[in-house]
Each structure stands twice: as C-alpha cells, then as structure tokens.
Amino acid sequence: MKIELRANQQGQIYLPKLLRDQWGNEYVLIPNAQGGYIYPKGVRAKDALRSLEVVRQDLAHRAELEESKSRE
C-alpha cells in the first residue's frame, strides 16, 4: 500500500481514517535525511523492525518496476 500525504499551511498532515483506526492516535516517527518510519506508539522495536522489513521489500519491488519502465 502507498499513501501519499500532504501538509497544510500550518504543517499538519492528515492521516487517513484507515490508519487511525488500526494504529490509534499516538505515533513514533524516526526520520533521517531522505525518509522516515512512522508506527504506533507502544509497538516494541522488534515488531517495528519486522514490519519495516516488509515495507523495505515493497520499496525494493517498486524500485525494480521503476527501473524496468525506464528501460522501455
């Protein structure tokens, strides 16, 4: 799944109801210079890492698809 977010003029980002229903209303964000990882507050680091691996695999697949399209 890919969800695109946009900040309003006050810098607020709307999280879709689908995520709020699953994750609740408190989150942890771990950013770096090029991206970040957001997950529900209270999730153990081990579980967050397991979930992050699934996201990493999805991004790797998307990168492969983009590369094959650019060759066409």
Secondary structure, DSSP 8 states (H G I E B T S, - for coil): ------B-TTS-B---HHHHHHH-S-EEEEE-SS-EEEEETT--HHHHHHHHHHHHHHHHHHHHHHHHHHH-
